[in-house]
């Protein structure tokens, strides 16, 4: 498939993979450097099976920025319990 067009694989919550699956995916990721295939793993803490692969640490947004992002994407009102507490002291 990748010979025809680039391909990608995304693995979310890598920490929940069984060890054999993580080892296979880590093995594959290390050998695809020259091929038009991308693998992206999301993990709270990457396991040893992915050691040595390039990493990009993505941290959470500050609360005010997260709230602004949420509000910019919404088309209608959201209950304050869903939005979470507003640390500025008002009801949200």
Backbone atoms as SQL, in Angstrom:
CREATE TABLE atoms (id INTEGER PRIMARY KEY, chain TEXT, resi INTEGER, resn TEXT, atom TEXT, x REAL, y REAL, z REAL);
INSERT INTO atoms VALUES
  (1, 'A', 1, 'UNK', 'N', 0.811, -1.180, 0.000),
  (2, 'A', 1, 'UNK', 'CA', 0.000, 0.000, 0.000),
  (3, 'A', 1, 'UNK', 'C', 0.864, 1.257, 0.000),
  (4, 'A', 2, 'UNK', 'N', 1.924, 1.279, 0.803),
  (5, 'A', 2, 'UNK', 'CA', 2.775, 2.463, 0.893),
  (6, 'A', 2, 'UNK', 'C', 3.542, 2.710, -0.398),
  (7, 'A', 3, 'UNK', 'N', 3.655, 1.704, -1.260),
  (8, 'A', 3, 'UNK', 'CA', 4.313, 1.911, -2.538),
  (9, 'A', 3, 'UNK', 'C', 3.476, 2.824, -3.431),
  (10, 'A', 4, 'UNK', 'N', 2.167, 2.841, -3.221),
  (11, 'A', 4, 'UNK', 'CA', 1.273, 3.664, -4.020),
  (12, 'A', 4, 'UNK', 'C', 1.090, 5.062, -3.449),
  (13, 'A', 5, 'UNK', 'N', 1.057, 5.181, -2.134),
  (14, 'A', 5, 'UNK', 'CA', 0.909, 6.478, -1.466),
  (15, 'A', 5, 'UNK', 'C', 1.326, 6.318, 0.000),
  (16, 'A', 6, 'UNK', 'N', 1.727, 7.421, 0.634),
  (17, 'A', 6, 'UNK', 'CA', 2.150, 7.322, 2.039),
  (18, 'A', 6, 'UNK', 'C', 1.047, 6.742, 2.927),
  (19, 'A', 7, 'UNK', 'N', 1.456, 6.049, 3.952),
  (20, 'A', 7, 'UNK', 'CA', 0.509, 5.426, 4.882),
  (21, 'A', 7, 'UNK', 'C', 0.874, 5.809, 6.307),
  (22, 'A', 8, 'UNK', 'N', -0.088, 5.719, 7.182),
  (23, 'A', 8, 'UNK', 'CA', 0.169, 6.049, 8.578),
  (24, 'A', 8, 'UNK', 'C', -0.604, 5.142, 9.508),
  (25, 'A', 9, 'UNK', 'N', -0.060, 4.960, 10.694),
  (26, 'A', 9, 'UNK', 'CA', -0.705, 4.166, 11.731),
  (27, 'A', 9, 'UNK', 'C', -0.627, 4.961, 13.024),
  (28, 'A', 10, 'UNK', 'N', -1.761, 5.138, 13.668),
  (29, 'A', 10, 'UNK', 'CA', -1.805, 5.832, 14.962),
  (30, 'A', 10, 'UNK', 'C', -2.209, 4.823, 16.022),
  (31, 'A', 11, 'UNK', 'N', -1.455, 4.811, 17.102),
  (32, 'A', 11, 'UNK', 'CA', -1.742, 3.922, 18.225),
  (33, 'A', 11, 'UNK', 'C', -1.950, 4.795, 19.455),
  (34, 'A', 12, 'UNK', 'N', -3.161, 4.810, 19.959),
  (35, 'A', 12, 'UNK', 'CA', -3.480, 5.589, 21.149),
  (36, 'A', 12, 'UNK', 'C', -3.346, 4.689, 22.374),
  (37, 'A', 13, 'UNK', 'N', -2.973, 5.254, 23.501),
  (38, 'A', 13, 'UNK', 'CA', -2.822, 4.513, 24.758),
  (39, 'A', 13, 'UNK', 'C', -1.871, 3.328, 24.618),
  (40, 'A', 14, 'UNK', 'N', -0.707, 3.605, 24.085),
  (41, 'A', 14, 'UNK', 'CA', 0.295, 2.545, 23.873),
  (42, 'A', 14, 'UNK', 'C', 0.588, 1.780, 25.149),
  (43, 'A', 15, 'UNK', 'N', 0.455, 2.433, 26.290),
  (44, 'A', 15, 'UNK', 'CA', 0.771, 1.765, 27.556),
  (45, 'A', 15, 'UNK', 'C', -0.161, 0.584, 27.827),
  (46, 'A', 16, 'UNK', 'N', -1.305, 0.505, 27.141),
  (47, 'A', 16, 'UNK', 'CA', -2.242, -0.600, 27.362),
  (48, 'A', 16, 'UNK', 'C', -2.041, -1.761, 26.386),
  (49, 'A', 17, 'UNK', 'N', -1.117, -1.634, 25.447),
  (50, 'A', 17, 'UNK', 'CA', -0.849, -2.746, 24.534),
  (51, 'A', 17, 'UNK', 'C', -0.210, -3.909, 25.292),
  (52, 'A', 18, 'UNK', 'N', -0.487, -5.113, 24.836),
  (53, 'A', 18, 'UNK', 'CA', 0.242, -6.241, 25.413),
  (54, 'A', 18, 'UNK', 'C', 1.690, -6.141, 24.946),
  (55, 'A', 19, 'UNK', 'N', 2.580, -6.748, 25.689),
  (56, 'A', 19, 'UNK', 'CA', 4.015, -6.591, 25.439),
  (57, 'A', 19, 'UNK', 'C', 4.415, -7.038, 24.035),
  (58, 'A', 20, 'UNK', 'N', 3.875, -8.150, 23.566),
  (59, 'A', 20, 'UNK', 'CA', 4.236, -8.666, 22.241),
  (60, 'A', 20, 'UNK', 'C', 3.835, -7.674, 21.142),
  (61, 'A', 21, 'UNK', 'N', 2.644, -7.108, 21.247),
  (62, 'A', 21, 'UNK', 'CA', 2.195, -6.138, 20.235),
  (63, 'A', 21, 'UNK', 'C', 3.077, -4.898, 20.245),
  (64, 'A', 22, 'UNK', 'N', 3.405, -4.399, 21.427),
  (65, 'A', 22, 'UNK', 'CA', 4.267, -3.220, 21.542),
  (66, 'A', 22, 'UNK', 'C', 5.654, -3.512, 20.966),
  (67, 'A', 23, 'UNK', 'N', 6.174, -4.702, 21.217),
  (68, 'A', 23, 'UNK', 'CA', 7.487, -5.064, 20.677),
  (69, 'A', 23, 'UNK', 'C', 7.462, -5.105, 19.151),
  (70, 'A', 24, 'UNK', 'N', 6.413, -5.690, 18.587),
  (71, 'A', 24, 'UNK', 'CA', 6.302, -5.777, 17.123),
  (72, 'A', 24, 'UNK', 'C', 6.197, -4.385, 16.521),
  (73, 'A', 25, 'UNK', 'N', 5.354, -3.526, 17.097),
  (74, 'A', 25, 'UNK', 'CA', 5.200, -2.180, 16.554),
  (75, 'A', 25, 'UNK', 'C', 6.479, -1.367, 16.707),
  (76, 'A', 26, 'UNK', 'N', 7.185, -1.525, 17.816),
  (77, 'A', 26, 'UNK', 'CA', 8.469, -0.854, 17.991),
  (78, 'A', 26, 'UNK', 'C', 9.488, -1.329, 16.966),
  (79, 'A', 27, 'UNK', 'N', 9.531, -2.626, 16.726),
  (80, 'A', 27, 'UNK', 'CA', 10.432, -3.220, 15.725),
  (81, 'A', 27, 'UNK', 'C', 10.141, -2.639, 14.347),
  (82, 'A', 28, 'UNK', 'N', 8.862, -2.608, 13.993),
  (83, 'A', 28, 'UNK', 'CA', 8.455, -2.076, 12.683),
  (84, 'A', 28, 'UNK', 'C', 8.815, -0.592, 12.578),
  (85, 'A', 29, 'UNK', 'N', 8.533, 0.172, 13.608),
  (86, 'A', 29, 'UNK', 'CA', 8.808, 1.614, 13.581),
  (87, 'A', 29, 'UNK', 'C', 10.284, 1.903, 13.357),
  (88, 'A', 30, 'UNK', 'N', 11.156, 1.098, 13.909),
  (89, 'A', 30, 'UNK', 'CA', 12.603, 1.316, 13.745),
  (90, 'A', 30, 'UNK', 'C', 13.088, 1.005, 12.339),
  (91, 'A', 31, 'UNK', 'N', 12.338, 0.229, 11.581),
  (92, 'A', 31, 'UNK', 'CA', 12.782, -0.196, 10.263),
  (93, 'A', 31, 'UNK', 'C', 12.083, 0.528, 9.115),
  (94, 'A', 32, 'UNK', 'N', 11.259, 1.508, 9.417),
  (95, 'A', 32, 'UNK', 'CA', 10.519, 2.208, 8.376),
  (96, 'A', 32, 'UNK', 'C', 11.080, 3.580, 8.053),
  (97, 'A', 33, 'UNK', 'N', 12.276, 3.882, 8.494),
  (98, 'A', 33, 'UNK', 'CA', 12.833, 5.224, 8.344),
  (99, 'A', 33, 'UNK', 'C', 12.854, 5.701, 6.892),
  (100, 'A', 34, 'UNK', 'N', 13.130, 4.842, 5.945),
  (101, 'A', 34, 'UNK', 'CA', 13.239, 5.248, 4.544),
  (102, 'A', 34, 'UNK', 'C', 11.938, 5.050, 3.776),
  (103, 'A', 35, 'UNK', 'N', 10.954, 4.436, 4.390),
  (104, 'A', 35, 'UNK', 'CA', 9.689, 4.154, 3.712),
  (105, 'A', 35, 'UNK', 'C', 8.656, 5.236, 3.999),
  (106, 'A', 36, 'UNK', 'N', 7.708, 5.441, 3.067),
  (107, 'A', 36, 'UNK', 'CA', 6.677, 6.470, 3.271),
  (108, 'A', 36, 'UNK', 'C', 5.560, 5.997, 4.205),
  (109, 'A', 37, 'UNK', 'N', 5.959, 5.550, 5.378),
  (110, 'A', 37, 'UNK', 'CA', 5.008, 5.069, 6.378),
  (111, 'A', 37, 'UNK', 'C', 5.336, 5.772, 7.691),
  (112, 'A', 38, 'UNK', 'N', 4.317, 6.293, 8.328),
  (113, 'A', 38, 'UNK', 'CA', 4.522, 6.949, 9.612),
  (114, 'A', 38, 'UNK', 'C', 3.776, 6.224, 10.711),
  (115, 'A', 39, 'UNK', 'N', 4.402, 6.084, 11.848),
  (116, 'A', 39, 'UNK', 'CA', 3.759, 5.515, 13.026),
  (117, 'A', 39, 'UNK', 'C', 3.773, 6.569, 14.117),
  (118, 'A', 40, 'UNK', 'N', 2.625, 6.774, 14.737),
  (119, 'A', 40, 'UNK', 'CA', 2.498, 7.729, 15.828),
  (120, 'A', 40, 'UNK', 'C', 1.914, 6.990, 17.015),
  (121, 'A', 41, 'UNK', 'N', 2.620, 7.045, 18.122),
  (122, 'A', 41, 'UNK', 'CA', 2.161, 6.402, 19.353),
  (123, 'A', 41, 'UNK', 'C', 1.810, 7.474, 20.363),
  (124, 'A', 42, 'UNK', 'N', 0.697, 7.325, 21.018),
  (125, 'A', 42, 'UNK', 'CA', 0.344, 8.208, 22.131),
  (126, 'A', 42, 'UNK', 'C', 0.398, 7.361, 23.393),
  (127, 'A', 43, 'UNK', 'N', 1.110, 7.852, 24.393),
  (128, 'A', 43, 'UNK', 'CA', 1.260, 7.086, 25.627),
  (129, 'A', 43, 'UNK', 'C', 1.449, 8.038, 26.793),
  (130, 'A', 44, 'UNK', 'N', 0.928, 7.645, 27.927),
  (131, 'A', 44, 'UNK', 'CA', 1.179, 8.439, 29.139),
  (132, 'A', 44, 'UNK', 'C', 2.654, 8.370, 29.490),
  (133, 'A', 45, 'UNK', 'N', 3.217, 7.197, 29.407),
  (134, 'A', 45, 'UNK', 'CA', 4.648, 6.978, 29.617),
  (135, 'A', 45, 'UNK', 'C', 5.053, 5.861, 28.661),
  (136, 'A', 46, 'UNK', 'N', 5.847, 6.164, 27.627),
  (137, 'A', 46, 'UNK', 'CA', 6.218, 5.144, 26.651),
  (138, 'A', 46, 'UNK', 'C', 6.940, 3.968, 27.304),
  (139, 'A', 47, 'UNK', 'N', 6.616, 2.780, 26.838),
  (140, 'A', 47, 'UNK', 'CA', 7.256, 1.584, 27.362),
  (141, 'A', 47, 'UNK', 'C', 8.640, 1.379, 26.761),
  (142, 'A', 48, 'UNK', 'N', 9.372, 0.441, 27.302),
  (143, 'A', 48, 'UNK', 'CA', 10.730, 0.143, 26.850),
  (144, 'A', 48, 'UNK', 'C', 10.748, -0.314, 25.392),
  (145, 'A', 49, 'UNK', 'N', 9.633, -0.856, 24.914),
  (146, 'A', 49, 'UNK', 'CA', 9.565, -1.355, 23.536),
  (147, 'A', 49, 'UNK', 'C', 9.722, -0.234, 22.515),
  (148, 'A', 50, 'UNK', 'N', 9.478, 1.006, 22.923),
  (149, 'A', 50, 'UNK', 'CA', 9.594, 2.148, 22.009),
  (150, 'A', 50, 'UNK', 'C', 10.849, 2.970, 22.264),
  (151, 'A', 51, 'UNK', 'N', 11.720, 2.499, 23.136),
  (152, 'A', 51, 'UNK', 'CA', 12.948, 3.226, 23.462),
  (153, 'A', 51, 'UNK', 'C', 13.768, 3.464, 22.203),
  (154, 'A', 52, 'UNK', 'N', 14.306, 4.666, 22.099),
  (155, 'A', 52, 'UNK', 'CA', 15.154, 5.010, 20.969),
  (156, 'A', 52, 'UNK', 'C', 14.413, 5.644, 19.806),
  (157, 'A', 53, 'UNK', 'N', 13.094, 5.614, 19.815),
  (158, 'A', 53, 'UNK', 'CA', 12.332, 6.260, 18.748),
  (159, 'A', 53, 'UNK', 'C', 12.202, 7.748, 19.073),
  (160, 'A', 54, 'UNK', 'N', 12.096, 8.591, 18.050),
  (161, 'A', 54, 'UNK', 'CA', 11.928, 10.034, 18.318),
  (162, 'A', 54, 'UNK', 'C', 10.673, 10.292, 19.139),
  (163, 'A', 55, 'UNK', 'N', 10.759, 11.259, 20.054),
  (164, 'A', 55, 'UNK', 'CA', 9.627, 11.580, 20.923),
  (165, 'A', 55, 'UNK', 'C', 9.281, 13.060, 20.815),
  (166, 'A', 56, 'UNK', 'N', 8.016, 13.351, 20.998),
  (167, 'A', 56, 'UNK', 'CA', 7.532, 14.718, 21.107),
  (168, 'A', 56, 'UNK', 'C', 6.616, 14.751, 22.317),
  (169, 'A', 57, 'UNK', 'N', 7.017, 15.483, 23.321),
  (170, 'A', 57, 'UNK', 'CA', 6.229, 15.597, 24.539),
  (171, 'A', 57, 'UNK', 'C', 5.131, 16.628, 24.316),
  (172, 'A', 58, 'UNK', 'N', 3.896, 16.219, 24.486),
  (173, 'A', 58, 'UNK', 'CA', 2.751, 17.115, 24.340),
  (174, 'A', 58, 'UNK', 'C', 2.084, 17.207, 25.702),
  (175, 'A', 59, 'UNK', 'N', 2.126, 18.390, 26.276),
  (176, 'A', 59, 'UNK', 'CA', 1.534, 18.592, 27.591),
  (177, 'A', 59, 'UNK', 'C', 0.192, 19.284, 27.440),
  (178, 'A', 60, 'UNK', 'N', -0.575, 19.282, 28.507),
  (179, 'A', 60, 'UNK', 'CA', -1.878, 19.925, 28.499),
  (180, 'A', 60, 'UNK', 'C', -1.775, 21.430, 28.385),
  (181, 'A', 61, 'UNK', 'N', -2.843, 22.024, 27.905),
  (182, 'A', 61, 'UNK', 'CA', -2.907, 23.482, 27.824),
  (183, 'A', 61, 'UNK', 'C', -3.162, 24.073, 29.198),
  (184, 'A', 62, 'UNK', 'N', -2.714, 25.291, 29.419),
  (185, 'A', 62, 'UNK', 'CA', -3.131, 25.981, 30.640),
  (186, 'A', 62, 'UNK', 'C', -4.665, 26.075, 30.636),
  (187, 'A', 63, 'UNK', 'N', -5.259, 26.088, 31.810),
  (188, 'A', 63, 'UNK', 'CA', -6.710, 26.031, 31.924),
  (189, 'A', 63, 'UNK', 'C', -7.418, 27.117, 31.111),
  (190, 'A', 64, 'UNK', 'N', -6.937, 28.328, 31.166),
  (191, 'A', 64, 'UNK', 'CA', -7.582, 29.420, 30.430),
  (192, 'A', 64, 'UNK', 'C', -7.542, 29.173, 28.921),
  (193, 'A', 65, 'UNK', 'N', -6.408, 28.680, 28.411),
  (194, 'A', 65, 'UNK', 'CA', -6.291, 28.378, 26.984),
  (195, 'A', 65, 'UNK', 'C', -7.175, 27.197, 26.589),
  (196, 'A', 66, 'UNK', 'N', -7.252, 26.196, 27.447),
  (197, 'A', 66, 'UNK', 'CA', -8.112, 25.043, 27.172),
  (198, 'A', 66, 'UNK', 'C', -9.566, 25.466, 27.101),
  (199, 'A', 67, 'UNK', 'N', -9.973, 26.330, 28.019),
  (200, 'A', 67, 'UNK', 'CA', -11.348, 26.838, 28.032),
  (201, 'A', 67, 'UNK', 'C', -11.628, 27.637, 26.745),
  (202, 'A', 68, 'UNK', 'N', -10.681, 28.479, 26.319),
  (203, 'A', 68, 'UNK', 'CA', -10.853, 29.268, 25.095),
  (204, 'A', 68, 'UNK', 'C', -10.944, 28.359, 23.867),
  (205, 'A', 69, 'UNK', 'N', -10.116, 27.321, 23.815),
  (206, 'A', 69, 'UNK', 'CA', -10.172, 26.372, 22.702),
  (207, 'A', 69, 'UNK', 'C', -11.518, 25.664, 22.659),
  (208, 'A', 70, 'UNK', 'N', -11.980, 25.193, 23.797),
  (209, 'A', 70, 'UNK', 'CA', -13.276, 24.522, 23.877),
  (210, 'A', 70, 'UNK', 'C', -14.386, 25.451, 23.399),
  (211, 'A', 71, 'UNK', 'N', -14.392, 26.668, 23.904),
  (212, 'A', 71, 'UNK', 'CA', -15.443, 27.614, 23.532),
  (213, 'A', 71, 'UNK', 'C', -15.390, 27.984, 22.058),
  (214, 'A', 72, 'UNK', 'N', -14.196, 28.027, 21.461),
  (215, 'A', 72, 'UNK', 'CA', -14.083, 28.367, 20.034),
  (216, 'A', 72, 'UNK', 'C', -14.613, 27.254, 19.135),
  (217, 'A', 73, 'UNK', 'N', -14.637, 26.025, 19.636),
  (218, 'A', 73, 'UNK', 'CA', -15.074, 24.885, 18.826),
  (219, 'A', 73, 'UNK', 'C', -16.553, 24.556, 19.003),
  (220, 'A', 74, 'UNK', 'N', -17.189, 25.144, 20.009),
  (221, 'A', 74, 'UNK', 'CA', -18.578, 24.814, 20.298),
  (222, 'A', 74, 'UNK', 'C', -19.534, 25.702, 19.520),
  (223, 'A', 75, 'UNK', 'N', -20.669, 25.112, 19.144),
  (224, 'A', 75, 'UNK', 'CA', -21.687, 25.890, 18.442),
  (225, 'A', 75, 'UNK', 'C', -22.871, 26.221, 19.334),
  (226, 'A', 76, 'UNK', 'N', -22.883, 25.694, 20.535),
  (227, 'A', 76, 'UNK', 'CA', -23.985, 25.943, 21.454),
  (228, 'A', 76, 'UNK', 'C', -23.496, 25.956, 22.879),
  (229, 'A', 77, 'UNK', 'N', -24.422, 26.182, 23.806),
  (230, 'A', 77, 'UNK', 'CA', -24.026, 26.243, 25.215),
  (231, 'A', 77, 'UNK', 'C', -23.596, 24.880, 25.757),
  (232, 'A', 78, 'UNK', 'N', -22.717, 24.918, 26.753),
  (233, 'A', 78, 'UNK', 'CA', -22.251, 23.709, 27.420),
  (234, 'A', 78, 'UNK', 'C', -22.474, 23.896, 28.910),
  (235, 'A', 79, 'UNK', 'N', -23.038, 22.878, 29.526),
  (236, 'A', 79, 'UNK', 'CA', -23.293, 22.915, 30.955),
  (237, 'A', 79, 'UNK', 'C', -21.980, 23.144, 31.706),
  (238, 'A', 80, 'UNK', 'N', -22.021, 23.955, 32.743),
  (239, 'A', 80, 'UNK', 'CA', -20.827, 24.282, 33.526),
  (240, 'A', 80, 'UNK', 'C', -20.173, 23.040, 34.110),
  (241, 'A', 81, 'UNK', 'N', -20.963, 21.998, 34.411),
  (242, 'A', 81, 'UNK', 'CA', -20.373, 20.763, 34.960),
  (243, 'A', 81, 'UNK', 'C', -19.515, 20.058, 33.922),
  (244, 'A', 82, 'UNK', 'N', -19.837, 20.222, 32.644),
  (245, 'A', 82, 'UNK', 'CA', -19.035, 19.625, 31.577),
  (246, 'A', 82, 'UNK', 'C', -17.767, 20.449, 31.367),
  (247, 'A', 83, 'UNK', 'N', -17.918, 21.762, 31.381),
  (248, 'A', 83, 'UNK', 'CA', -16.780, 22.668, 31.194),
  (249, 'A', 83, 'UNK', 'C', -15.777, 22.562, 32.323),
  (250, 'A', 84, 'UNK', 'N', -16.254, 22.300, 33.515),
  (251, 'A', 84, 'UNK', 'CA', -15.371, 22.237, 34.668),
  (252, 'A', 84, 'UNK', 'C', -15.381, 23.551, 35.437),
  (253, 'A', 85, 'UNK', 'N', -14.806, 23.548, 36.617),
  (254, 'A', 85, 'UNK', 'CA', -14.807, 24.756, 37.441),
  (255, 'A', 85, 'UNK', 'C', -13.973, 25.865, 36.824),
  (256, 'A', 86, 'UNK', 'N', -14.437, 27.068, 36.980),
  (257, 'A', 86, 'UNK', 'CA', -13.703, 28.229, 36.514),
  (258, 'A', 86, 'UNK', 'C', -12.875, 28.750, 37.676),
  (259, 'A', 87, 'UNK', 'N', -11.588, 28.697, 37.562),
  (260, 'A', 87, 'UNK', 'CA', -10.676, 29.075, 38.653),
  (261, 'A', 87, 'UNK', 'C', -10.598, 30.585, 38.862),
  (262, 'A', 88, 'UNK', 'N', -11.248, 31.358, 37.970),
  (263, 'A', 88, 'UNK', 'CA', -11.183, 32.822, 38.110),
  (264, 'A', 88, 'UNK', 'C', -12.150, 33.309, 39.189),
  (265, 'A', 89, 'UNK', 'N', -12.993, 32.420, 39.705),
  (266, 'A', 89, 'UNK', 'CA', -13.870, 32.818, 40.787),
  (267, 'A', 89, 'UNK', 'C', -15.316, 32.988, 40.382),
  (268, 'A', 90, 'UNK', 'N', -15.605, 33.065, 39.038),
  (269, 'A', 90, 'UNK', 'CA', -16.997, 33.178, 38.643),
  (270, 'A', 90, 'UNK', 'C', -17.563, 31.802, 38.315),
  (271, 'A', 91, 'UNK', 'N', -18.811, 31.727, 37.975),
  (272, 'A', 91, 'UNK', 'CA', -19.488, 30.431, 37.777),
  (273, 'A', 91, 'UNK', 'C', -19.136, 29.805, 36.443),
  (274, 'A', 92, 'UNK', 'N', -18.430, 30.452, 35.583),
  (275, 'A', 92, 'UNK', 'CA', -18.013, 29.819, 34.367),
  (276, 'A', 92, 'UNK', 'C', -18.386, 30.545, 33.170);
